[in-house]
């Protein structure tokens, strides 16, 4: 099949985050299966991402050159009725109307505009795909869909990821108990709760280190919070890192932590599982679907987060058991398997 992928998500990890990773891994997996995938992304850039996204969509035109056009999130809403013989699929990596609930100010305003466009997208498309039942429920409720969307989960290239993990081992003399967070710095990610948990755990885990990968709008506020909590060298801010450095960070970690209260899926959970790491995460959104074996704690609670980390710190057996279960579970999300599910879902739109 010849696929046309429409996305205004930045095609790099620093700005595109898990959305970019999911789309790019899917494209590569489809090519490995013998399909053709062409990308269309913004060529004109604006300081405000929503303006860039709207301009990109206004310039799009329907095309009969492809067997199927796939628009990610809101992208493609203007051409979603498609060209004759070329169905249009709306693939939601998250539900913007759900994400916007956790934002404020200008970000909330601009994301609300995107959510209205995404609503048009899913109603105009021949088929709607989501990455989790949680996202499907959100899309159906918030966008008024008559039918439940088709669930095609996120994916991970296990062969490439494991090769990278082997090539970039942890430092030989890392002796601290390390908790790792990876993700963009949005309010809904709740990194502030992890900082509060770290302050609470200093007395219980004397050699604790929290390593934070990522960047984003809340970065200054969270760094200020760490200073107020006098966390000092307990927290290491790594910023945006390469995939090689990211693999080394997963290898270095004893526990992966995701305090987020809104995840349409959470590719970082797959990365942690594939690295053989136990996970502490909020029992919220799609997280229990993706990682039911993890140590899931009450959301919005630093004390619960601290208790979950402490429980794993105190039991090497529990860490090993959870890691082993994660290694088995992540196999169902391997890129080749999920790409085949994606093709089957798309063909149902014909």
Buried (B, 14 or more C-beta within 10 A) or exposed (E): BEBBBBBBBBBEBBBBBBBBBBBBBBBBBBEEEEBEBEEBEBEEEEEEBBBBBBBBBEEBEBBEEBBBBBBBBBBBBBBBEBBEEBBBBBBBBBBBBBBBBBBEEEBBEBBBBBBBBBBBBBBBBBBBBBBBBBBBBBBBEBBEBEEEBBBBBBBBBBEEBBEBBEEBEBEEEEEBBBBBBBBBBBBBBBBBBBBBBBBBBBEEBEEBBBBBBBBBBBBEEBBEBBEEBEBEEBBBBBEBBEBEEBBBBBBBBBBBBBBBBBBBBBBBBBBBBBBBBBBBBBBBBBBBBBBEBBBBBEBEBBEBBBBBBBBBBEEEEBBEEBBEBBBEBBEEBBBBBBBBBBBEBBEEBE
